[in-house]
């Protein structure tokens, strides 16, 4: 045991020296072996740094997650995870840009909470917010109404088009219960009320790490398993246009080319829920960005996605 510690220490210091000298690819084998031989969080984090600098993002993410498992308070590993995949303006800023660009006639937001995103609604937009326990702490525009009920109850009890003045949904945001099956049902309901030119946004679909992607909230920061919705739509709805904007803290998917006549999700809801609930988070260990259609958080590149007639 003592010999293993000595070897791990030697490998770590050799790798750290190479990394500091700007040679991450040379450093990585040393640090990877040190991390394998030792359970020291800083050794695992050093391997993550080397993998990231060498351009191996998925491998770096795995090391970061292991380091956080060993030491949940390792802020450097948290920061590195964010920096590798997500960047630029946060999702409130991106959402504000989308409202300003699209200027939707109608807007539905599922998951109001304090109303921070709902207050971005512009004059002239009829907006509905749905949340079973809204705790609005901001003044909302006069055209906004909040319904204190679950989204399932809302869609079952209300003539939503009538609530929107007879118009379809131009823009919607799914940001409610952080469970995949709720988000799936929300998408199903919203698509029926949309047109081919409408846009549905999905928040929290690019998870930070396994801890915060659990179905139960274990930490203050939590995204749940909404990522499963993106994987499902990519597999079974290739007709949709899906781009997950790399906006902190957990991505914002832009879904377009909607088909309000589609019955696929409704007709297969139970089967789809069972299939994707069984999909483990380890599915994202490789090609995470590609599997979730990660897209640059650059407004000049985002804007054409919204303007394009699909």
N, C-alpha and C positions, 0 to 999 in steps of 0.2 A: 504493500500500500504506500509506504514511504517512497519507494522507487518510482511509482506512478506519479506521485506528487512532484517529485524532483524533475521527471521528464516533462510533465505538463508545464511546470514553471519555466523550464529552459525553452520549450517550444513557444510559450507565450512571449517571453522577452525577445526571442529571435524574431518572431512574427511582428511584434509591436515595433521593433526597430525598423524592419523593412517597410511597414505601413507608414511610419513617421517619415521615412525616407522617400515616400512617394512611389512605392513599388507594391501596390495592393495585390497583384496577381502572384507575386513571389511570396507575399506574406500570408495569403489565404491558406495554403496547405498546412503551414505551421500552426496558425491560429485555429483552424478547423480541428486538427488533431488535439491541440491543447483543450479545446472545448469538449471534445469527445472523452478525454481522459479525466477531466475535472468538472465539478459542478459549480465552479465559481462563476457568478453572474457576469463579472467584468471580463472573464475569458470568452464567454459566449458572445457578449456584446462586441468585443474586439473582432471576433470572427464575422459578426454582422457588418461592422464598419468596413472590413476588408472586402467582403462580398459585394457590398453596395458600391464601394469605390471601383471595384472590378467590373461593374455593370451587371452583376447577377442579382437582380432585385428580389426575385422569389426566394432565392437561397438566403439572402440577407433578412427577408421578412421572417423566415422560419427561425433563424437565429435570434432575432429580436423577440419573437414570441416565446422562445425557450428561455431567454434571459428574463423576460417579464414573469414567466412562471416561477423561476427561481427567486426573483426579487421584484414583486409587483410595484415597488416604489422606484424602480430604476427609470428615472425621467428621460435619460439620454436615449434609451431604447424606444420609449414612447415617441420621442421627437424624431428619431431616425425613421420609424415606421411611417409617420405622417409625411416627412419630406420626400420619401422615395416615390410615393404614388400621388399625393394630393398637394396642391399648390395654389397660389394666387388668391383671388377674392373668395370670401366665405359665401356660403349658400344664400344668405340673406341678400348680399349684394348682387349675386347672379340672378336671384329671383326678382329683385327690383328691376334689373336690366330687362329681364324677359317681359315683365309687365309693361315696361315703357316701350319696348319694341313691338309687342303684339297688340297692345291696347285692346284686350279682349272685351267683348260685350258682356260676357258672363264668366264667372269664376266660382269654382267650388274648392274649398279647402277642408280636408279631413285631418283633424288633429289641430285644434286651435291653441290649446294651452293658454299662454298669457296674451296671445294676439300679436306677437312681434312680427310675424310674417303676414298676417291678415291685414294689418294696418298699411301694407304696401299697395293695397288696391287703389287704383286711380279713379278720379271722378269719371262718371259715365259707365263704370263697370258695375253690373249687378252681381253681388257676391253673397255666397252662403257659406258659413262656417259650421262644421259639425264636430262636436266633442261632448262626450257624456258628462264631463266635469270641467267646463271651461272656467278659467281663472283670469279673465281678461284684465290686463293691467295697463293697457294703452287705449287712448281714444281711437275709436274706429270710424271710418268714413260713414256718412249717413246711408249709403247704398248697401251697407253690409248688415246681414242678419245672422245671428248665431243660434243654432239649434242644439240644445243641451240633451243629446241622445246619442246612442251608438250609431255608427254609420249603417249597420245592418238594419236597425229600426228606422232610420231616416229614409232609406231607399224603399223600405217596405210600406211605410205609412204615408208618404208624401207623393204627390204628383210633381215631380221635380221640375219638369218643363214649365208647368204652371207657375211654380215658385220663381222661375227665371223669366217670367213674362212671355212664355211660349217659345223661347229661344233654346237652341242646343247649348251644351257646355263648350265654350271656346277654349278655356284653360282650366286645369285642375291640378291640385297638389295632394298627393297621398303622403301624409306625415302623421298618421295616427298610431294605433296600437302596433308595437314593434314585433308583431308576429306575422310570419309569411302568409298564413291562410287568410288573415284579415285583409292584408294588402291585396291578395289575389281577388277576393270578393269585391273589394273597393274598385279595383281596376275593371273587373267585369261589369259592374254597375255603371261606372263612369263612361266606359266605351260605348255602351248602349245609348247613352244620352249625348254622344258626341257626333262629329262629322269627320270625314276624311281629312279635313284641314285643321281639326282640333289638336290640342297638345295636352298630354298627361305627364306630369312631373312626379317622380318617385324619389323621396328623400331616404337617406340612411341605407343605401343599397350597395355601398362599397365599404365593407367592415374594416375596422382598425386591426383587430386581432381576435383570437378565439374567445378570450375572456369576455369581451364586450359584445360578441355576436351570439351569446347564449340566449336561449328563450326566456330565461329568468334574469332579472337585473341583479348582478353580483357586484357591480361597481357603480360609481356615480355617473360615469360615462357609459352609454348603452345604445347600441344600434339594433340589437335583436337580429333576427334571421331574414330580414327583407331581401338580402342578396339572392335568396332562392327564387324570388319572383323574376329577376332578370334572367337567371339561368333557364327557368321554365319558358318564358316568352321567347327566348332565343331558340329553344329547341322546337317548340310547338307552334309558334307564330312567326315564321320567317318573313311574313308579309309586313310586319311592323318594322319601323325604323327606330332603333334603340341606341342611344349614345349616353354613357354615364360620364357626366362632366366631373373632372377631377377637382371638385371644390371641397375644401375642408368644411366640416370635420369628417363627413362620411359619404361624400358624393351626392350628385343629384342627376337622376336619369331623365332624359328627354325622350318621350315615346310619341311617335307620330305615325302618319299613314294608318290611322285607326279605321276599323271596320265595324260600324254599329250594328250590322246585320250578323256578325259572327256569333255563333252559338257554341263554339268549341269548348270554351271554359265552362260555361253553364252545364253543358251536356256531359262533361267529364270531371266535374269538380271534385268528387270524392276520390277518384283514381289519381288525379293530379296532386291533390294534397298528400295522399299516402306516398306517392312516388318521391316527391321532393322533400317531405319531412324526413324521409329515410336517407337523404343525401347528407353525408357528413361534411363538416367544415373543411376537412382535409382535401376535399375536391379543389379548393382554391390554393393548395400548396404550390402548384405549378401553373404558370400562365394566368395568374390572377387577373392581370389587367386585360388580357384578351378575352378571358371567360366572362368578364363583366363589362366588356365593350368600353373600356376607359377611354375618355376623349379629353384633349387638352383644355384646361381651364383658361381659355383665351377668347375674349369676347369677339374678336374679329373672326375667329373660326366657329364660334357658337352661333353667331347671328345668321350665317347662311343655312344652318340646319333648320332654323325657325322660318326662314323666308321661302325655302324651297317648296314648290308645289309638287308633292310626291304622287 
